[in-house]
Amino acid sequence: MSSAYSTTDDSAPLPLLEVENLSKEVKVSTSASSSPFKSKKAVKLIENVSFSVRAGETYGIVGESGSGKTTLLRAIALISKPTSGTIKLNSKPIFDSGKAVGNLMGKVQMVFQDPESSLSPMMKVSQIVAESLRTLKLSKQEANERVVSSLESVGLGEAFLEKHSTELSGGQKQRVSIARALAPRPVLLLLDEPTSALDAVVQSQVLNLLIDLQKEFNLTYLFVTHNISVAKYLADRIAVFYAGSIREIGPAEKVLAEPLHPYTSTLIGAFPVPDPDAKNLLNTEIMGEPPSLIYPPKGCRFHPRCKFAQEICKTEEPPLTECRDGHFAACYFAIEISEKMKKGEVASVQKIN
């Protein structure tokens, strides 16, 4: 893994997951015509994404809705096969050059965003949790014991075995989803907005549950969220995703306290302020709309929305570069802009009146 995407600290744990130049393309029609000869265009949903996740850490990927975060997780889980790139788990390739070359065999599991749609209403809870054990060679007794122990680990017990998902609350459904992911004893959990479909109180309970489970089972988490508060609460390191690629990577406290990329600072500023007396709940707003992935802008994909953009930004894609120790940004003027913002000389975006 290139040092541009991994730690420079030789004493840090070795990476459990390594993703190198991962891309996912789909073919879309560029014509409204119903003709079978209408043209198709390759659209890159994620493009040349590289990062590594250390064993035992929680790695957060943050960004706006539609930025490609879930597509990235599904590609890593091989639910939606990537077009190109390499994925390694414990230094062993599981995907390389457009082909799956390894068997995940329960080592990587995913918790989906909406438990309502990810749990079959026709199946009992015992059957749902046992689903993830099908690829493992377990006896019936061993499988049953895994199901029960997994449910107990998430705060549910044997009383839930015969229930259907339609009998459960939203929080209970997500706990069942987590139990299903835990049952094969994975080393890596992929968490797709695991609390976004829950109310605030239940969100807090599930987040604390995930922290406890990580300690108990020595898990590594890769999770995506648009919620800056969730990222701050859970993540050890953060990658900021925009229009299918990474704009910034670094330790969570550094990224959130001293962002290097203009998009990161506006994303943080656009999160609601929990102050009922504030005139406006938002500090800032991100101007404009995310770019079209069918016809993306040249150069930096954020430049049409960036008040700091200069000519080079409109023509040349900036590389992800280490600007400070362990802190990377894909911006030609990251240090300059960050220093000016820190001194209060400029704001990341225009303040809301």
C-alpha positions as CSV (number, residue, x, y, z in Angstrom):
1,M,0.0,0.0,0.0
2,S,1.4,3.4,-1.0
3,S,2.3,5.7,1.9
4,A,-0.1,8.2,0.4
5,Y,-3.0,6.2,1.7
6,S,-1.7,4.5,4.8
7,T,0.0,5.4,8.0
8,T,3.6,6.6,8.3
9,D,3.9,5.2,11.8
10,D,5.9,2.0,11.7
11,S,4.6,1.0,15.2
12,A,0.9,1.1,14.0
13,P,-0.9,-2.2,13.5
14,L,-0.6,-3.8,10.0
15,P,-3.5,-3.1,7.7
16,L,-6.3,-5.7,7.8
17,L,-8.0,-4.3,4.6
18,E,-6.1,-2.8,1.7
19,V,-8.0,-1.2,-1.2
20,E,-5.9,-0.1,-4.2
21,N,-7.2,1.9,-7.2
22,L,-10.7,0.4,-6.9
23,S,-13.2,1.5,-9.6
24,K,-16.7,0.6,-10.3
25,E,-18.2,1.4,-13.8
26,V,-21.7,1.0,-15.1
27,K,-23.1,1.5,-18.6
28,V,-25.9,4.0,-18.9
29,S,-27.8,5.2,-21.9
30,T,-27.1,8.8,-23.0
31,S,-30.3,8.9,-25.2
32,A,-34.0,9.0,-24.4
33,S,-34.6,7.0,-27.6
34,S,-35.9,3.5,-27.3
35,S,-33.8,2.4,-30.2
36,P,-31.7,-0.8,-29.5
37,F,-28.8,1.1,-31.1
38,K,-28.8,4.0,-28.7
39,S,-25.4,4.9,-27.3
40,K,-24.1,3.7,-23.9
41,K,-21.6,5.5,-21.8
42,A,-19.3,4.1,-19.1
43,V,-19.9,6.0,-15.8
44,K,-17.5,5.6,-13.0
45,L,-19.4,5.4,-9.7
46,I,-16.2,5.1,-7.8
47,E,-12.8,5.9,-9.3
48,N,-9.3,4.9,-8.3
49,V,-10.1,4.6,-4.6
50,S,-7.1,3.6,-2.4
51,F,-6.9,3.4,1.4
52,S,-6.1,0.9,4.1
53,V,-7.8,0.0,7.4
54,R,-5.8,-1.2,10.3
55,A,-6.8,-4.2,12.4
56,G,-8.9,-3.2,15.3
57,E,-9.7,0.4,14.2
58,T,-12.9,2.1,13.1
59,Y,-12.5,3.7,9.8
60,G,-15.2,6.2,8.7
61,I,-16.1,7.3,5.2
62,V,-18.1,10.5,5.2
63,G,-19.8,12.5,2.4
64,E,-23.1,13.7,1.0
65,S,-25.8,11.4,-0.1
66,G,-25.0,10.1,-3.6
67,S,-21.3,10.5,-3.3
68,G,-20.7,6.7,-3.8
69,K,-20.1,5.6,-0.2
70,T,-22.5,2.7,-0.3
71,T,-21.3,1.7,-3.7
72,L,-17.8,1.5,-2.3
73,L,-18.9,-0.8,0.6
74,R,-20.8,-3.1,-1.7
75,A,-17.8,-3.3,-4.0
76,I,-15.5,-4.3,-1.1
77,A,-18.0,-6.9,0.0
78,L,-18.1,-8.1,-3.6
79,I,-21.9,-7.8,-3.6
80,S,-21.4,-5.5,-6.6
81,K,-18.2,-6.6,-8.3
82,P,-15.7,-3.8,-8.9
83,T,-14.6,-3.1,-12.5
84,S,-10.9,-2.8,-11.6
85,G,-8.5,-2.5,-8.7
86,T,-7.3,-4.7,-5.9
87,I,-8.7,-5.7,-2.5
88,K,-6.6,-7.5,0.1
89,L,-7.6,-8.9,3.4
90,N,-4.7,-9.8,5.8
91,S,-2.4,-9.2,2.8
92,K,-4.1,-11.9,0.7
93,P,-5.9,-10.8,-2.5
94,I,-9.7,-11.3,-2.5
95,F,-10.2,-9.3,-5.7
96,D,-7.6,-8.5,-8.4
97,S,-7.7,-7.3,-12.1
98,G,-11.5,-7.6,-12.4
99,K,-11.8,-11.0,-10.8
100,A,-12.6,-12.4,-7.3
101,V,-9.5,-14.4,-6.4
102,G,-10.3,-15.3,-2.8
103,N,-13.2,-16.5,-0.7
104,L,-14.4,-14.2,2.0
105,M,-16.1,-17.2,3.8
106,G,-17.7,-15.1,6.5
107,K,-14.6,-13.0,7.3
108,V,-16.3,-9.9,6.0
109,Q,-19.9,-9.1,6.8
110,M,-22.1,-6.1,6.1
111,V,-24.8,-4.4,8.1
112,F,-27.2,-2.5,5.8
113,Q,-28.7,0.9,6.2
114,D,-32.4,0.0,6.4
115,P,-33.2,-3.1,8.5
116,E,-36.8,-2.9,7.2
117,S,-35.7,-3.9,3.7
118,S,-32.8,-6.1,4.6
119,L,-34.8,-8.6,6.8
120,S,-37.3,-10.9,5.2
121,P,-40.7,-10.6,6.8
122,M,-41.3,-14.3,5.9
123,M,-38.5,-15.6,8.0
124,K,-38.1,-16.1,11.7
125,V,-35.3,-14.3,13.5
126,S,-33.5,-17.7,14.0
127,Q,-33.6,-18.2,10.2
128,I,-32.4,-14.7,9.4
129,V,-29.3,-14.9,11.7
130,A,-28.5,-18.4,10.5
131,E,-28.5,-17.2,6.9
132,S,-24.9,-15.9,7.3
133,L,-23.7,-19.3,8.4
134,R,-24.5,-21.2,5.2
135,T,-21.0,-20.9,3.8
136,L,-19.5,-22.4,7.0
137,K,-19.3,-26.1,7.6
138,L,-21.0,-26.2,11.0
139,S,-23.1,-28.9,12.5
140,K,-26.8,-28.1,13.2
141,Q,-26.0,-27.8,17.0
142,E,-23.0,-25.5,16.4
143,A,-25.1,-23.3,14.1
144,N,-27.9,-23.1,16.6
145,E,-25.5,-22.1,19.3
146,R,-24.0,-19.4,17.1
147,V,-27.4,-18.0,16.5
148,V,-28.4,-17.8,20.1
149,S,-25.0,-16.4,21.3
150,S,-25.1,-13.8,18.5
151,L,-28.5,-12.6,19.5
152,E,-27.5,-12.5,23.2
153,S,-24.5,-10.4,22.2
154,V,-26.7,-7.7,20.8
155,G,-29.0,-7.6,23.8
156,L,-31.7,-10.0,22.4
157,G,-32.3,-13.5,23.8
158,E,-33.8,-16.8,22.9
159,A,-37.3,-15.2,23.3
160,F,-36.7,-13.6,19.9
161,L,-35.8,-16.8,18.0
162,E,-39.4,-17.5,16.8
163,K,-40.4,-13.9,16.1
164,H,-40.7,-12.4,12.7
165,S,-39.2,-9.1,11.7
166,T,-42.7,-7.6,11.5
167,E,-43.0,-8.1,15.3
168,L,-39.9,-6.1,16.0
169,S,-39.2,-2.4,16.6
170,G,-36.7,-0.5,14.4
171,G,-33.9,-0.8,16.9
172,Q,-34.6,-4.5,17.4
173,K,-34.5,-5.1,13.7
174,Q,-31.1,-3.5,13.4
175,R,-29.8,-5.6,16.3
176,V,-30.9,-8.7,14.5
177,S,-29.0,-7.4,11.4
178,I,-25.9,-6.9,13.6
179,A,-26.4,-10.4,15.1
180,R,-26.6,-11.9,11.6
181,A,-23.3,-10.2,10.7
182,L,-21.7,-11.4,13.9
183,A,-22.7,-15.0,13.6
184,P,-19.9,-16.1,11.2
185,R,-17.3,-14.5,13.5
186,P,-16.0,-12.0,11.0
187,V,-12.8,-9.9,11.3
188,L,-14.3,-7.0,9.4
189,L,-17.7,-5.4,9.6
190,L,-18.9,-3.1,6.8
191,L,-21.5,-0.7,8.3
192,D,-23.7,1.2,5.8
193,E,-25.3,4.1,7.7
194,P,-26.2,1.7,10.5
195,T,-28.2,4.2,12.6
196,S,-29.7,6.6,10.0
197,A,-33.1,4.8,9.9
198,L,-33.4,5.0,13.7
199,D,-34.6,7.7,16.1
200,A,-32.1,9.6,18.2
201,V,-32.4,7.5,21.4
202,V,-32.1,4.2,19.6
203,Q,-29.2,5.6,17.5
204,S,-27.3,6.2,20.7
205,Q,-28.0,2.7,22.0
206,V,-26.9,1.0,18.7
207,L,-23.7,3.1,18.5
208,N,-22.7,2.1,22.1
209,L,-23.6,-1.5,21.2
210,L,-21.2,-1.4,18.3
211,I,-18.4,0.0,20.5
212,D,-19.0,-2.8,23.0
213,L,-19.0,-5.5,20.4
214,Q,-15.8,-4.2,18.8
215,K,-14.0,-4.7,22.2
216,E,-15.6,-8.0,22.9
217,F,-14.9,-9.6,19.5
218,N,-11.8,-7.6,18.4
219,L,-13.6,-6.4,15.4
220,T,-12.5,-3.9,12.7
221,Y,-15.1,-1.5,11.4
222,L,-15.4,0.2,8.0
223,F,-18.5,2.4,8.1
224,V,-20.1,5.1,6.0
225,T,-22.2,8.0,7.2
226,H,-23.3,11.5,6.2
227,N,-23.6,12.3,9.9
228,I,-20.5,14.2,11.2
229,S,-21.5,13.6,14.8
230,V,-21.6,9.8,14.3
231,A,-18.2,10.0,12.6
232,K,-16.8,12.0,15.5
233,Y,-18.2,9.5,18.0
234,L,-17.0,6.3,16.3
235,A,-14.1,6.9,13.9
236,D,-10.4,6.6,14.6
237,R,-9.6,7.8,11.0
238,I,-11.8,9.4,8.4
239,A,-11.8,9.5,4.6
240,V,-13.9,12.2,3.0
241,F,-15.7,11.0,-0.1
242,Y,-17.0,13.2,-2.9
243,A,-18.3,12.3,-6.4
244,G,-16.8,8.8,-6.3
245,S,-13.3,9.6,-5.0
246,I,-11.5,10.4,-1.8
247,R,-10.8,14.1,-1.1
248,E,-9.2,13.8,2.4
249,I,-7.8,11.2,4.8
250,G,-6.6,11.6,8.3
251,P,-7.0,10.9,12.0
252,A,-10.6,11.8,13.0
253,E,-9.7,14.5,15.4
254,K,-7.4,16.2,12.9
255,V,-9.9,16.0,10.0
256,L,-12.8,17.4,12.1
257,A,-10.8,20.0,13.9
258,E,-8.5,21.2,11.2
259,P,-9.8,20.1,7.8
260,L,-7.5,20.5,4.8
261,H,-9.9,20.2,1.9
262,P,-12.5,23.0,1.3
263,Y,-15.2,20.3,0.8
264,T,-14.5,18.8,4.2
265,S,-14.8,22.2,6.0
266,T,-18.1,23.0,4.3
267,L,-19.4,19.5,5.1
268,I,-18.6,20.0,8.8
269,G,-20.0,23.5,8.8
270,A,-23.2,22.4,7.1
271,F,-24.1,20.0,9.9
272,P,-26.9,21.4,12.2
273,V,-25.8,23.1,15.4
274,P,-27.6,21.6,18.5
275,D,-28.5,25.0,19.9
276,P,-32.3,25.9,20.1
277,D,-31.4,29.6,20.7
278,A,-29.3,29.9,17.6
279,K,-30.8,32.1,14.9
280,N,-29.9,29.4,12.3
281,L,-29.4,25.7,12.9
282,L,-26.7,25.6,10.2
283,N,-23.4,27.4,10.3
284,T,-22.8,27.3,6.6
285,E,-24.2,25.8,3.4
286,I,-22.6,24.0,0.5
287,M,-23.3,26.0,-2.6
288,G,-24.4,24.3,-5.8
289,E,-25.1,20.6,-6.5
290,P,-23.0,17.5,-6.7
291,P,-21.6,17.0,-10.2
292,S,-23.0,14.6,-12.8
293,L,-21.1,11.4,-12.9
294,I,-22.1,10.9,-16.5
295,Y,-20.5,14.2,-17.5
296,P,-18.2,15.1,-14.6
297,P,-16.3,18.4,-14.6
298,K,-12.6,18.4,-15.7
299,G,-10.0,18.8,-13.1
300,C,-11.0,18.8,-9.5
301,R,-14.6,17.6,-9.3
302,F,-15.3,20.0,-6.5
303,H,-14.1,23.1,-8.3
304,P,-17.6,24.3,-9.6
305,R,-18.7,24.6,-5.9
306,C,-15.4,25.8,-4.4
307,K,-14.9,29.5,-3.8
308,F,-11.1,29.0,-3.7
309,A,-10.9,27.3,-7.1
310,Q,-8.2,28.6,-9.5
311,E,-7.4,27.8,-13.1
312,I,-5.4,24.7,-12.4
313,C,-8.3,23.3,-10.4
314,K,-10.4,23.5,-13.6
315,T,-8.0,21.4,-15.7
316,E,-5.9,19.1,-13.5
317,E,-7.2,16.6,-11.0
318,P,-5.2,17.1,-7.8
319,P,-3.5,14.0,-6.3
320,L,-4.1,12.8,-2.8
321,T,-1.0,14.2,-1.1
322,E,0.3,14.1,2.5
323,C,0.1,17.7,3.7
324,R,0.7,17.0,7.4
325,D,1.8,13.9,9.3
326,G,-0.7,11.2,8.4
327,H,-3.1,13.8,7.0
328,F,-3.8,13.8,3.2
329,A,-5.8,16.0,0.9
330,A,-6.6,16.1,-2.8
331,C,-6.3,19.9,-3.2
332,Y,-3.6,22.1,-4.7
333,F,-4.1,24.8,-2.1
334,A,-5.0,22.7,1.0
335,I,-2.4,24.1,3.4
336,E,-2.8,27.7,2.3
337,I,-6.6,27.5,2.6
338,S,-6.5,25.6,5.9
339,E,-4.1,28.1,7.5
340,K,-6.3,31.1,6.4
341,M,-9.4,29.4,7.8
342,K,-7.6,28.7,11.1
343,K,-6.7,32.4,11.4
344,G,-10.2,33.5,10.6
345,E,-9.1,35.3,7.4
346,V,-11.6,33.4,5.2
347,A,-14.6,31.2,5.8
348,S,-15.0,27.9,4.0
349,V,-18.3,29.0,2.4
350,Q,-20.6,31.9,2.6
351,K,-22.4,32.2,5.9
352,I,-26.2,31.8,6.0
353,N,-27.9,35.1,6.9
